[in-house]
């Protein structure tokens, strides 16, 4: 869009254009990084491998002591969940140098009725170099029938911390829940979540569900980094009262929605929120993943659009992490493509994107059966058009 500024100077009106241009993502080649058999083999042979359904959500990554560490939630055929940690020397080649590094103690599922009664696994990590704490935002599920996650389930986000860089984990508790209450027929899928640094905050992008279990939409909650580290240092689990560590965005610059309505009652849901963006065709926006792009000084969002026999992966841009524009189709096809994950594959911090990076995803969505793919992406700023308007003399 263009804004015209009129300047009056000695009887001459000068028209100058202040132009605001978006970005175009160039979609490159697609690589099959791991077949289904190769994915399962990361965790050992046999269908009891913890990596049987890995990755079972978006992929996260950190660079620590010169090593790329990959984090992703997982589930095996016996219902055991967790956060799988692997090391990888080259993010462009997953068939060479991918090594399993399971923690000594994974995040334990919760007790009866807990928000994470049946599932606990995450991808979103934040490492605080000053304190040495590694923070994990994890995906927790409550299965209504208690034994089959393929049936409707209710999910929320929990928080855990580690003082030995993921070797052992300690749970703090529930931090973000869908607005709707937990009922026996309500499918509420928040996604794997994010821990995106925006100024002094950590932003968690998730799919909220309105009261009455209707109208899923993309929402965001945030917590100050200092408060998250303080909670980890205190080490006291969240058990009662409203969950206000993460507050939901409620529109017009306000963050007034409690992340959790009542920590003592996980079935009570969470506070109000507003939809921050929509997909190109009004389809359900699933498994959001957001990264900062240092080349453009903007935030990039990717998500899976749709719940039918085919779906797509789309992208949008933001300058503030709340308002999103410039929707672009990245991946489309007949097969289901899920869990889109943005990673910097050009060296340096894998969570900070540059001009060239990749989106990873699994396809098709079959348990088991999906392969892990990556598609190369690059960005450039759109060049300004030639100035055609001439000065107008009054």
SEKE-51100 format. One line per field, with one value per residue (C-alpha): residue number from 1; chain; z, y, x. Coordinates in pm, 1 decimal, decimal comma, always signed. Layout:
REM residues N
nr <- (NUM / ...);
kette <- (A / ...);
z <- (Z / ...);
y <- (Y / ...);
x <- (X / ...);
***
This chain:
REM residues 394
nr <- (1 / 2 / 3 / 4 / 5 / 6 / 7 / 8 / 9 / 10 / 11 / 12 / 13 / 14 / 15 / 16 / 17 / 18 / 19 / 20 / 21 / 22 / 23 / 24 / 25 / 26 / 27 / 28 / 29 / 30 / 31 / 32 / 33 / 34 / 35 / 36 / 37 / 38 / 39 / 40 / 41 / 42 / 43 / 44 / 45 / 46 / 47 / 48 / 49 / 50 / 51 / 52 / 53 / 54 / 55 / 56 / 57 / 58 / 59 / 60 / 61 / 62 / 63 / 64 / 65 / 66 / 67 / 68 / 69 / 70 / 71 / 72 / 73 / 74 / 75 / 76 / 77 / 78 / 79 / 80 / 81 / 82 / 83 / 84 / 85 / 86 / 87 / 88 / 89 / 90 / 91 / 92 / 93 / 94 / 95 / 96 / 97 / 98 / 99 / 100 / 101 / 102 / 103 / 104 / 105 / 106 / 107 / 108 / 109 / 110 / 111 / 112 / 113 / 114 / 115 / 116 / 117 / 118 / 119 / 120 / 121 / 122 / 123 / 124 / 125 / 126 / 127 / 128 / 129 / 130 / 131 / 132 / 133 / 134 / 135 / 136 / 137 / 138 / 139 / 140 / 141 / 142 / 143 / 144 / 145 / 146 / 147 / 148 / 149 / 150 / 151 / 152 / 153 / 154 / 155 / 156 / 157 / 158 / 159 / 160 / 161 / 162 / 163 / 164 / 165 / 166 / 167 / 168 / 169 / 170 / 171 / 172 / 173 / 174 / 175 / 176 / 177 / 178 / 179 / 180 / 181 / 182 / 183 / 184 / 185 / 186 / 187 / 188 / 189 / 190 / 191 / 192 / 193 / 194 / 195 / 196 / 197 / 198 / 199 / 200 / 201 / 202 / 203 / 204 / 205 / 206 / 207 / 208 / 209 / 210 / 211 / 212 / 213 / 214 / 215 / 216 / 217 / 218 / 219 / 220 / 221 / 222 / 223 / 224 / 225 / 226 / 227 / 228 / 229 / 230 / 231 / 232 / 233 / 234 / 235 / 236 / 237 / 238 / 239 / 240 / 241 / 242 / 243 / 244 / 245 / 246 / 247 / 248 / 249 / 250 / 251 / 252 / 253 / 254 / 255 / 256 / 257 / 258 / 259 / 260 / 261 / 262 / 263 / 264 / 265 / 266 / 267 / 268 / 269 / 270 / 271 / 272 / 273 / 274 / 275 / 276 / 277 / 278 / 279 / 280 / 281 / 282 / 283 / 284 / 285 / 286 / 287 / 288 / 289 / 290 / 291 / 292 / 293 / 294 / 295 / 296 / 297 / 298 / 299 / 300 / 301 / 302 / 303 / 304 / 305 / 306 / 307 / 308 / 309 / 310 / 311 / 312 / 313 / 314 / 315 / 316 / 317 / 318 / 319 / 320 / 321 / 322 / 323 / 324 / 325 / 326 / 327 / 328 / 329 / 330 / 331 / 332 / 333 / 334 / 335 / 336 / 337 / 338 / 339 / 340 / 341 / 342 / 343 / 344 / 345 / 346 / 347 / 348 / 349 / 350 / 351 / 352 / 353 / 354 / 355 / 356 / 357 / 358 / 359 / 360 / 361 / 362 / 363 / 364 / 365 / 366 / 367 / 368 / 369 / 370 / 371 / 372 / 373 / 374 / 375 / 376 / 377 / 378 / 379 / 380 / 381 / 382 / 383 / 384 / 385 / 386 / 387 / 388 / 389 / 390 / 391 / 392 / 393 / 394);
kette <- (A / A / A / A / A / A / A / A / A / A / A / A / A / A / A / A / A / A / A / A / A / A / A / A / A / A / A / A / A / A / A / A / A / A / A / A / A / A / A / A / A / A / A / A / A / A / A / A / A / A / A / A / A / A / A / A / A / A / A / A / A / A / A / A / A / A / A / A / A / A / A / A / A / A / A / A / A / A / A / A / A / A / A / A / A / A / A / A / A / A / A / A / A / A / A / A / A / A / A / A / A / A / A / A / A / A / A / A / A / A / A / A / A / A / A / A / A / A / A / A / A / A / A / A / A / A / A / A / A / A / A / A / A / A / A / A / A / A / A / A / A / A / A / A / A / A / A / A / A / A / A / A / A / A / A / A / A / A / A / A / A / A / A / A / A / A / A / A / A / A / A / A / A / A / A / A / A / A / A / A / A / A / A / A / A / A / A / A / A / A / A / A / A / A / A / A / A / A / A / A / A / A / A / A / A / A / A / A / A / A / A / A / A / A / A / A / A / A / A / A / A / A / A / A / A / A / A / A / A / A / A / A / A / A / A / A / A / A / A / A / A / A / A / A / A / A / A / A / A / A / A / A / A / A / A / A / A / A / A / A / A / A / A / A / A / A / A / A / A / A / A / A / A / A / A / A / A / A / A / A / A / A / A / A / A / A / A / A / A / A / A / A / A / A / A / A / A / A / A / A / A / A / A / A / A / A / A / A / A / A / A / A / A / A / A / A / A / A / A / A / A / A / A / A / A / A / A / A / A / A / A / A / A / A / A / A / A / A / A / A / A / A / A / A / A / A / A / A / A / A / A / A / A / A / A / A / A / A / A / A / A / A / A / A / A / A / A / A / A / A / A / A / A / A / A / A / A / A / A / A / A / A / A / A / A / A / A / A / A / A / A / A / A / A);
z <- (+0,0 / -59,9 / +144,8 / -34,6 / +157,7 / +28,3 / +91,4 / +16,5 / -51,4 / -235,1 / -421,6 / -540,4 / -429,2 / -422,3 / -414,1 / -254,5 / -194,7 / +137,3 / +34,8 / +247,7 / +71,6 / +181,4 / +124,5 / -121,6 / -20,5 / -292,9 / -262,3 / -360,2 / -384,0 / -147,3 / +14,4 / +177,6 / +494,8 / +665,6 / +558,6 / +806,1 / +870,7 / +925,8 / +1171,7 / +1380,2 / +1366,1 / +1540,4 / +1865,1 / +1805,7 / +1635,9 / +1700,8 / +1724,6 / +2094,7 / +1999,4 / +2155,0 / +1812,3 / +1652,5 / +1587,3 / +1595,0 / +1536,3 / +1676,8 / +1650,9 / +1544,6 / +1563,5 / +1778,8 / +1779,2 / +1974,1 / +1918,0 / +2235,1 / +2261,2 / +1882,4 / +1851,3 / +1699,4 / +1940,8 / +1797,2 / +2019,1 / +1919,3 / +2096,5 / +2037,7 / +2106,8 / +2066,6 / +1989,5 / +2359,7 / +2445,7 / +2596,0 / +2523,1 / +2573,6 / +2429,8 / +2207,6 / +2193,6 / +1908,7 / +1793,4 / +1427,3 / +1269,5 / +944,5 / +943,5 / +566,0 / +592,6 / +851,2 / +727,2 / +844,6 / +1198,6 / +1360,8 / +1713,0 / +1983,5 / +2317,5 / +2540,5 / +2875,3 / +3199,5 / +3313,9 / +3065,5 / +3164,4 / +3353,1 / +3269,1 / +3531,6 / +3770,5 / +3727,6 / +3583,4 / +3518,5 / +3199,5 / +3097,5 / +3228,4 / +2909,2 / +2711,7 / +2779,3 / +2504,0 / +2360,7 / +2108,0 / +2223,5 / +2414,5 / +2555,1 / +2698,2 / +2942,4 / +2924,1 / +3232,6 / +3468,1 / +3282,1 / +3287,2 / +2987,2 / +2964,9 / +2783,3 / +2683,8 / +2636,3 / +2493,8 / +2746,2 / +2660,9 / +2847,1 / +2661,6 / +2738,4 / +2712,0 / +2891,8 / +2637,8 / +2276,9 / +2157,7 / +1819,4 / +1991,7 / +2088,2 / +2339,4 / +2522,0 / +2516,6 / +2697,9 / +2739,6 / +3038,6 / +3149,6 / +3268,4 / +3335,9 / +3337,4 / +3503,2 / +3311,2 / +2956,8 / +2917,5 / +3090,0 / +3364,8 / +3365,3 / +3642,6 / +3587,2 / +3688,9 / +3558,2 / +3323,7 / +3171,0 / +2867,0 / +2819,6 / +2553,5 / +2644,7 / +2624,0 / +2919,9 / +2896,9 / +2803,1 / +2680,3 / +2314,5 / +2276,0 / +2054,8 / +2156,1 / +1988,2 / +2097,4 / +1896,4 / +2016,2 / +2098,2 / +2077,1 / +2301,4 / +2070,4 / +2215,2 / +2146,2 / +2340,1 / +2707,4 / +2655,0 / +2548,5 / +2305,7 / +2283,0 / +1961,1 / +1984,4 / +1849,1 / +2092,7 / +2098,4 / +2188,9 / +2469,0 / +2383,8 / +2195,4 / +1875,1 / +1627,4 / +1662,5 / +1584,3 / +1613,7 / +1939,7 / +2133,6 / +2499,8 / +2655,5 / +2973,5 / +3070,3 / +3046,7 / +3395,9 / +3545,4 / +3371,0 / +3500,9 / +3848,6 / +3844,5 / +3745,5 / +4017,2 / +4275,5 / +4152,8 / +4302,6 / +4087,5 / +3992,9 / +4180,4 / +4268,9 / +4167,9 / +3818,1 / +3589,7 / +3512,8 / +3425,1 / +3057,1 / +2967,4 / +2647,9 / +2395,6 / +2411,4 / +2137,2 / +2103,6 / +2270,8 / +2581,8 / +2734,8 / +2987,7 / +2939,7 / +3205,9 / +3060,3 / +3288,8 / +3466,1 / +3770,9 / +3817,8 / +4066,6 / +3805,1 / +3463,6 / +3314,4 / +3364,9 / +3057,3 / +3012,4 / +2983,9 / +2685,4 / +2377,3 / +2028,5 / +1685,2 / +1557,4 / +1195,7 / +964,5 / +684,9 / +320,8 / +276,8 / +629,0 / +699,0 / +1044,3 / +1121,9 / +1287,7 / +1440,3 / +1419,1 / +1423,6 / +1442,7 / +1406,2 / +1394,7 / +1060,7 / +1120,9 / +749,4 / +729,1 / +1098,3 / +1091,3 / +1233,2 / +1007,3 / +1081,7 / +915,4 / +976,8 / +834,4 / +676,6 / +671,2 / +821,9 / +512,7 / +290,0 / +164,9 / +315,3 / +262,7 / +449,7 / +440,9 / +569,8 / +697,2 / +812,3 / +1110,0 / +1242,6 / +1598,7 / +1647,8 / +1666,8 / +1332,1 / +1036,8 / +661,1 / +321,0 / +323,5 / +86,7 / -5,3 / +49,2 / +27,2 / -137,3 / -267,5 / -229,0 / +82,7 / +429,3 / +540,0 / +909,4 / +1185,6 / +976,9 / +1148,0 / +1044,1 / +1096,6 / +993,5 / +787,6 / +687,7 / +1007,8 / +1337,4 / +1564,7 / +1412,6 / +1558,9 / +1400,5 / +1028,4 / +768,7 / +396,9 / +336,0 / +557,6 / +537,7 / +649,4 / +777,7 / +789,2 / +797,3 / +521,0 / +479,6 / +824,7 / +884,5 / +1207,8 / +1131,0 / +771,9 / +740,2 / +611,2 / +719,4 / +442,4 / +414,2 / +154,9 / +97,6 / +128,5 / +71,1 / +102,9 / -59,4 / -8,7 / -295,8 / -487,1 / -493,2 / -824,4 / -1034,7 / -932,7 / -1210,5 / -1054,1 / -1140,4 / -919,8 / -967,3 / -991,9 / -845,6);
y <- (+0,0 / +352,4 / +665,8 / +1000,3 / +1288,2 / +1640,0 / +1908,1 / +2277,7 / +2470,1 / +2801,9 / +2728,2 / +2385,5 / +2068,2 / +1767,0 / +1416,8 / +1162,5 / +796,9 / +623,5 / +261,4 / -46,5 / -371,7 / -733,3 / -1036,1 / -1320,6 / -1667,3 / -1861,9 / -2231,7 / -2458,2 / -2832,3 / -3091,9 / -3361,6 / -3684,2 / -3668,0 / -3987,9 / -4273,6 / -4427,8 / -4714,6 / -4475,5 / -4269,3 / -4572,6 / -4700,8 / -4386,4 / -4527,0 / -4889,0 / -5181,9 / -5308,6 / -5143,3 / -5063,8 / -4795,7 / -4459,8 / -4303,2 / -4515,3 / -4204,7 / -3953,2 / -3665,0 / -3646,3 / -3267,0 / -2968,7 / -2993,2 / -2763,6 / -2720,2 / -2549,5 / -2512,4 / -2595,1 / -2617,8 / -2634,5 / -2921,2 / -2911,8 / -3066,7 / -3161,0 / -3182,1 / -3330,7 / -3495,7 / -3863,2 / -4154,4 / -4526,9 / -4808,7 / -4887,0 / -4532,6 / -4412,6 / -4045,6 / -3821,0 / -3563,4 / -3722,9 / -3550,2 / -3617,8 / -3459,6 / -3381,8 / -3238,7 / -3124,1 / -3009,4 / -3059,2 / -3430,2 / -3639,1 / -3979,1 / -3915,5 / -3832,8 / -3845,3 / -3977,5 / -4048,5 / -3876,3 / -3978,0 / -3796,5 / -3982,9 / -3881,5 / -3768,8 / -3557,1 / -3787,2 / -3791,4 / -3652,8 / -3826,8 / -3904,3 / -3608,4 / -3403,5 / -3198,6 / -3433,4 / -3755,5 / -3949,9 / -3760,9 / -3530,5 / -3435,1 / -3115,4 / -2935,6 / -2573,8 / -2492,7 / -2176,6 / -2181,6 / -1903,6 / -1858,1 / -1635,0 / -1889,0 / -2212,2 / -2318,5 / -2499,3 / -2438,0 / -2671,9 / -2591,8 / -2930,2 / -3065,6 / -3246,7 / -3455,1 / -3596,3 / -3893,8 / -3927,4 / -4305,4 / -4329,2 / -4552,5 / -4435,9 / -4100,9 / -4145,9 / -4069,0 / -3708,9 / -3565,0 / -3237,3 / -3082,1 / -2799,8 / -2667,0 / -2734,9 / -2603,1 / -2791,6 / -2700,7 / -2867,9 / -2767,3 / -3020,9 / -2927,7 / -3182,9 / -3483,7 / -3459,3 / -3265,2 / -3115,3 / -3025,3 / -2690,4 / -2748,8 / -2625,2 / -2278,5 / -2249,6 / -2420,7 / -2382,3 / -2146,3 / -2420,8 / -2651,4 / -3018,3 / -3233,7 / -3590,6 / -3504,0 / -3198,4 / -3233,4 / -2946,3 / -2955,1 / -2669,3 / -2792,5 / -2828,6 / -2459,5 / -2220,6 / -2028,6 / -1737,7 / -1455,6 / -1121,1 / -849,8 / -948,1 / -1200,7 / -1561,7 / -1598,1 / -1921,6 / -1962,5 / -2222,0 / -2318,3 / -2204,5 / -2337,2 / -2117,3 / -2191,4 / -2470,3 / -2649,8 / -2449,4 / -2242,1 / -2331,6 / -2034,4 / -1918,7 / -1736,2 / -1629,6 / -1605,6 / -1462,9 / -1456,3 / -1242,8 / -1429,2 / -1316,0 / -1460,2 / -1795,3 / -1822,2 / -1715,8 / -1993,5 / -2246,6 / -2124,0 / -2151,2 / -2502,8 / -2499,2 / -2674,4 / -2477,7 / -2633,0 / -2377,3 / -2048,6 / -1901,4 / -1971,2 / -1624,6 / -1693,0 / -1691,1 / -1440,0 / -1462,2 / -1180,2 / -1024,9 / -763,3 / -392,8 / -438,6 / -609,6 / -942,0 / -1002,7 / -1367,0 / -1609,1 / -1894,5 / -2134,0 / -2060,6 / -2280,9 / -2481,3 / -2708,0 / -2794,3 / -2871,6 / -2937,3 / -2570,9 / -2448,9 / -2117,1 / -1747,5 / -1553,9 / -1483,4 / -1341,7 / -1477,2 / -1313,3 / -1436,9 / -1681,7 / -1918,1 / -1819,5 / -2001,4 / -2005,3 / -2360,2 / -2467,7 / -2339,9 / -2622,1 / -2684,4 / -2324,4 / -2269,1 / -1922,7 / -1812,0 / -1479,9 / -1391,6 / -1174,8 / -1105,5 / -918,6 / -833,6 / -996,9 / -1303,2 / -1589,7 / -1813,9 / -2149,4 / -2377,6 / -2668,3 / -2556,9 / -2811,0 / -3133,3 / -3316,0 / -3578,5 / -3316,9 / -3001,0 / -2737,6 / -2555,7 / -2176,9 / -1890,0 / -1536,5 / -1245,7 / -1010,8 / -715,9 / -738,7 / -1105,9 / -1025,0 / -878,5 / -1113,0 / -1042,0 / -1162,4 / -1516,5 / -1746,8 / -2112,2 / -2317,8 / -2687,4 / -2844,0 / -3187,6 / -3491,2 / -3624,3 / -3485,6 / -3269,4 / -3192,1 / -3046,9 / -2775,5 / -2668,6 / -2383,3 / -2434,7 / -2238,0 / -2488,9 / -2245,8 / -2259,3 / -2073,0 / -2070,9 / -2317,6 / -2118,7 / -1784,0 / -1774,3 / -1589,7 / -1544,1 / -1922,0 / -2182,3 / -2485,3 / -2602,9 / -2962,6 / -3167,8 / -3524,1 / -3673,2 / -3855,9 / -3860,0 / -4236,0 / -4417,3 / -4541,1 / -4458,6 / -4097,8 / -3979,5 / -3668,9 / -3411,2 / -3070,4 / -2800,2 / -2530,2 / -2170,3 / -1829,0 / -1471,7 / -1138,4 / -798,7 / -692,2 / -409,3 / -76,2 / +5,3 / +294,0 / +638,4 / +751,4 / +1057,0 / +1395,2 / +1707,8 / +1911,6 / +2289,8 / +2493,4);
x <- (+0,0 / +114,8 / +63,7 / +87,8 / +236,8 / +167,1 / +428,6 / +366,7 / +686,9 / +700,7 / +380,0 / +504,9 / +321,1 / +552,9 / +401,7 / +630,6 / +536,4 / +601,9 / +569,8 / +512,2 / +598,4 / +554,3 / +771,5 / +762,7 / +879,1 / +1052,0 / +971,5 / +1259,1 / +1311,3 / +1164,0 / +1378,5 / +1262,9 / +1471,3 / +1353,9 / +1132,2 / +892,0 / +1133,6 / +1424,1 / +1221,8 / +1134,2 / +1493,2 / +1621,3 / +1484,1 / +1582,3 / +1415,6 / +1065,8 / +725,4 / +779,5 / +1030,5 / +952,4 / +1005,1 / +732,1 / +518,0 / +801,8 / +773,4 / +421,0 / +412,5 / +618,6 / +998,3 / +1211,5 / +1588,3 / +1865,4 / +2236,8 / +2428,7 / +2807,5 / +2828,2 / +2577,4 / +2229,4 / +1980,5 / +1641,3 / +1331,4 / +996,7 / +700,8 / +643,9 / +410,9 / +466,9 / +225,8 / +175,6 / +65,0 / +393,6 / +460,2 / +759,0 / +994,8 / +1258,2 / +1595,2 / +1834,5 / +2159,6 / +2222,2 / +2534,5 / +2371,5 / +2008,9 / +1996,8 / +2079,0 / +1891,9 / +2010,4 / +2365,3 / +2468,6 / +2123,7 / +2177,0 / +1919,3 / +1976,9 / +1688,6 / +1678,0 / +1732,3 / +1384,2 / +1120,3 / +821,8 / +587,3 / +218,1 / -16,9 / -248,5 / -616,7 / -805,3 / -491,7 / -455,4 / -170,5 / -322,6 / -247,5 / +17,3 / +312,4 / +556,0 / +698,6 / +914,6 / +922,0 / +1241,2 / +1396,9 / +1748,7 / +1830,0 / +2206,3 / +2217,8 / +2059,2 / +2136,4 / +1769,8 / +1623,2 / +1248,4 / +1010,7 / +654,1 / +491,3 / +168,0 / -52,8 / -359,1 / -658,3 / -811,0 / -1181,0 / -1181,1 / -846,8 / -673,2 / -710,3 / -576,6 / -746,0 / -1076,6 / -1165,8 / -920,7 / -865,8 / -521,1 / -342,7 / +9,5 / +228,1 / +565,7 / +874,5 / +1236,2 / +1576,1 / +1901,7 / +2115,4 / +2010,0 / +1734,1 / +1884,0 / +1621,8 / +1294,6 / +1081,8 / +716,1 / +569,4 / +219,4 / -51,9 / -8,3 / -242,4 / -578,3 / -848,8 / -1128,0 / -1391,6 / -1440,4 / -1351,3 / -1649,9 / -1671,5 / -1732,7 / -1507,7 / -1200,3 / -971,3 / -629,9 / -402,0 / -101,8 / +255,0 / +301,9 / +596,0 / +835,0 / +910,9 / +1118,4 / +948,8 / +1128,2 / +1120,2 / +838,1 / +791,2 / +497,2 / +299,5 / +99,3 / -176,0 / -518,3 / -786,9 / -1144,1 / -1441,0 / -1683,4 / -1922,9 / -1643,2 / -1686,9 / -1487,5 / -1116,7 / -890,6 / -529,9 / -453,3 / -145,7 / -50,6 / +263,6 / +469,9 / +766,9 / +1094,6 / +1186,7 / +866,6 / +919,5 / +1276,5 / +1160,5 / +899,3 / +1167,0 / +1402,6 / +1125,1 / +1048,7 / +698,9 / +434,3 / +123,4 / -169,9 / -438,6 / -597,4 / -605,0 / -309,2 / -174,6 / +189,3 / +87,7 / -184,9 / -390,9 / -413,4 / -761,2 / -732,3 / -648,0 / -311,5 / -449,7 / -346,0 / -621,8 / -720,1 / -598,3 / -400,4 / -588,8 / -917,1 / -855,5 / -535,6 / -710,0 / -974,8 / -815,9 / -1160,8 / -1259,2 / -1070,8 / -895,7 / -966,6 / -1092,7 / -880,5 / -924,0 / -843,0 / -524,5 / -539,9 / -716,2 / -619,3 / -663,5 / -995,1 / -1135,1 / -1013,2 / -902,7 / -555,3 / -358,5 / -14,7 / +114,2 / +489,7 / +650,1 / +1012,9 / +1193,2 / +1353,7 / +1660,6 / +1710,0 / +1379,8 / +1334,6 / +991,8 / +816,3 / +712,4 / +414,2 / +347,5 / +51,6 / -145,5 / -472,0 / -751,8 / -883,0 / -1003,6 / -841,6 / -597,4 / -458,4 / -193,5 / +81,4 / +58,6 / +272,7 / +210,0 / +429,5 / +415,1 / +614,4 / +481,6 / +390,1 / +17,6 / -95,1 / -39,4 / -45,8 / +78,9 / -63,9 / +122,6 / +72,5 / +387,9 / +292,8 / -11,7 / -103,5 / -323,7 / -148,5 / -193,5 / +100,0 / +120,0 / +338,9 / +511,7 / +834,3 / +1062,5 / +1436,7 / +1740,9 / +1938,6 / +2214,4 / +2417,3 / +2395,7 / +2093,4 / +1842,5 / +1551,2 / +1650,9 / +1579,6 / +1785,5 / +1741,6 / +1747,9 / +1580,4 / +1349,9 / +1008,1 / +990,2 / +670,7 / +538,6 / +325,3 / +95,0 / -66,3 / -85,7 / +0,4 / +255,6 / +347,6 / +444,1 / +779,9 / +969,4 / +1019,9 / +1182,9 / +1122,9 / +1382,6 / +1259,6 / +1415,3 / +1295,5 / +1366,4 / +1208,6 / +989,3 / +1161,4 / +976,1 / +806,1 / +934,8 / +810,9 / +580,3 / +414,7 / +568,9 / +564,9 / +252,2 / +302,9 / +21,3);
***
